Amino acid sequence: MLVDSHIHSSFSDGVYSPSELWHKVVEKGLAGWALTDHDTMNGVEEARLFGSTHYPDKFFVAGCEFSTHHSEVGEVHILAYFFRSYEGILPLLEEYRKSRIQRARIMVDLLRKEGYHLEWDELVSRYEDKPLGRMHLARALVAAGYLSTPSQAFQGLLDNRGRCYVPRREIRPEEVIEAVSWAGGWPILAHPTFLVESDNHRHIREWVKRGMVGIEYRHPRVSESISAFLLGEYRSLLLVSGSDFHDEGGEKDLGKYGVPLAWWEKALENERKHDVKA
């Protein structure tokens, strides 16, 4: 049975609560899952409580997903997993929250100039407990009647080259990797599609030196050829796999992506042995 290591809830840009996700995970026959909301750990306690109450035999990983920027590669996402306390990462998450709000406010102003009038106070009220991002703005545009689907917002408006796109504050992968490691977490490179360029592998070697412990080697956007290469080349690292599930559009991938529960159990056992020696 597999563990899907990359799932988003309504605490970031997913549409299902952690409790609802538990039902979907079990229905798909998974052994467990990881909650990896963007830049927040707010849904973790609900997920833990619901899982321990209703599915105590299933495996759960508390995590989140950070967006970073690399001068050569571009956007790089880092998954962070925590098996003990995650208190140490909360200051960094607060920095991300403030940066997201500033960014979203500018994009709302740009949308208004394009004729799309979203009420800022309403957005802040609706998403006060969430890391406000482009998907939230896209859904707000649909709710306001401007668009038919959120995906339309990413066709010239909010996509990376869109008229209303605002880049994130640039935080380097090394910063997040070191912060997650310091906080007692496991930093994992998410969906490394940039590895189509063979020379980019040198960055992975550098990030491993900085504390990165694994790679998401299978993902809906990672080609089978890259997955096979990663499986052979980086077997010494923790290799995870996830569906990046957000909503009903990803139902086909939920249950398809994951790694055997034994992989996670072995990684945890190695961690415990390391703690004992330390």
N, C-alpha and C positions, 0 to 999 in steps of 0.2 A: 504493500500500500504506500501511496505517495504523500509527501508533505508539500503543499503549494506554498512557496516561500515569499510571495509577492502579491498581496491583496489590499485593496483600498476600501475604506468605509465612508459613511456619510460624515465622518468627522473631518474628512478633507474633501476630495472631489468625487468620491463614490456616491452611490444612491442608496445603499443598504446599510442599516445599522450593524454594529458588530454582532448583536444577537441574531439578526436575520442572516448574516453571513455564516454563522455557525450552522444553521439549518441547511444552507446551500452546500457548504463544504461536506457535511455528512451525507446529504442526498447524492453527491457526486462520488461517494465512496472513498474519500480521502482519509488518510490517517491523521491529518492535522493541517495547520496552516499558520502563516505569519501575517499579522496585521502591520502593514507598512504604509501608513498614511503619510502624505506629504507634510513634512516639517511640523509634525505634532504627534504627541503620545497620548492625547486626550481620550482616545477610544479604548486604550489598553485595559483599563480597570473594568469597564463593562464587559469586554471580551473575556477577560480572565474569570470574572465572577460567573458569567453565564456558562462558560465552558466547564468550570469546576462543578457547577450545580447540575448541568444537564448532560454533559459529555465528559465525565472525569477520566475516561479511558483514552481520550483523544489528546493529541500533542498540540501545544500552542506556543508560538514565539512572539514576544513583544518587540515591535520594531518601528522604524519610520524610514522615510526616503528623503534624502537631501539632494537638492540641485546645486551643482557647482559649475565653475567655468575654468577651462584650461585654455591657455593662449594658443596652443596648436590644434588641439582636438575639438574645442568648442564646449558644448554643454556635456557634462559628465554627472551621472547620478550615482550616489552612494547609498546603499542600504545599510542600516544600522540595526543590529539585533542585541537585545538585552535579556539576560537570564537572571540577573539579580536586580538591584535598584537601577533606575534610569535618571535619578535626581541630578546627577552630574551633567547631563546633557541639556537640561532645561534652560540654562542661560543662553546657550546657542540657539535653541528653538525660539526663544523670545526675540532674539535678534532677527531671525528669519521672519517672525510674525510682523514685526514693525516694518521690515523692508517690504513685505508683501502688501501691506496696507498702503504704504507710500506709492508703490508701483501701481496698484489697482486704482488709486485716486487719479493718477495721471492718465491712465487708460480710459477711465470714465469721462474725463474732460475731453480727451481726443475723440471718443465716440460721440459726445455731444456735438462737437464741431462737424461731425459727419452726418448729423441728423438723427442720432440714436440717443434719446434722452432717458437715461437711467437715474433714478433718485439715489444719491449717495447714502443718505441717512437710512433709507430703507434697506439698501444692500448691507450696510454695517450691522443693522439690527438683525437681519435675516441670517447673516453668517458670522455673528459675533464670536462664536466658539469654534470657528473654522479658519484655516489658513486661506484667506481670500485669494483666488487665482483666476486664470483666464477661463477655466471651465465654468466657474460660478458666473462670470460675466456673460458667457455664451448662453447659459441657461436662463439668465435674467433677460437677455434679448429675446429669447423664445417666449418667456412668460409675458413680456410686454407686447408681444404680437409683431415684432419686427422681423423675426426669422421663423422658419418652420422647424428647424432642427439645430442643435448646438454645433454640429459639424460645419454648418454654413458660416458660422462666425470665424472659422479658421480658414476661410477661403478669401483672403484679401483684407480682412479686418484684424484678427488677433493672432494669425500665424506669424512665424518668425520674421517674415518680410511684409507683414500686414501694415496697413496705414495707421492702425491704432496700437501697434505692438510697442511695448517698452521693455528693454532688456532688464534682467535681474541685476541686483548688485552682485558684482563678481566676487565670489568666495572660491578659493582654490580647493581642488580635491584634497591636497595635503592638509589643509586646515581642518577639514571635516574628519578625515581619517585619524589625525592626531587627537582631535577633540573626543571622538567616539572611543578611541582606545583609552584615553585618560579617564573617561567616565565609566570604564569597565565594560564597554560594548564591543561587538564584533563588526568592524567595517568591511562591507562587501561591495565590490564593483557591480553595479546594475547594468543589465542589457548592453554590453559593450559592442554596439554595432560599428563603432569607429575602427574596429580591428580589421576591417576590410583592407586597410593600409598596413602592411606588415611591419613597417617601421614604427608604428604606434605601440608595438609590444614593449618597447623600451620604457614607456611610461608605467606599464604594469610593474615591471621590475623595480622601478623607483618607488611606487606606491607600496609595494610589499615591504620594502626597507623602512617605510614610514609607519607601518603597522597594519596595512590591509591584509586580511586573513583569507579572503575568498573572492569568488567571481560567480555571477549569475550566468551560467554557461548556456542555459536553454531559456528561451523567452519567445513570444510570438513574433518579435521583430528581429531576432537573431537567426541568421541562416543556419541550415543544417551543417554546412561545411565549416562555418566558424565554430559551431557547437562541438563538432567532432574534433577539431583542432584543439580547442580549449580542454576538452576531456583528456586528451593525450598529453598536452604540454604542461598543464597546471594541476596535475593530479595530486600534488602535494598540498594544494590549498583546499579550503572548503568550497566545493562546487555545489551551488544551489540552483533551483529552477522554479520559475513562477509564471503565472498567467497574466499578472498585472491587471487583475480583474477590477473593474469599476462599476459596470452596470450590465443590463440585459444584453448589450451588444457584445459582451465578452463571454457569454454563457458557453459558447463552443470550446473555449480554451480552459475554462474552469474544470479541473479534473484531468486535463490532458497534460498539463505541465506540473512538474514536481520531481522530487528525488525521494528514494526510499527512506523511510523513517530510520532505518539502521545507520544511514549516513550521518544524520543529526545526532543520534545516540552515541556514535563513535566519536564525533567531534566534542560532545559534552564530556565524555569519559576522559578524553585526552586533556581537556581543560581542567578537570578535577585532579588528574594526576599531576599536572603542572602546578596547580595550587598547593598540593601536598608537598611537592619538592621545594616550592618557594618558601 
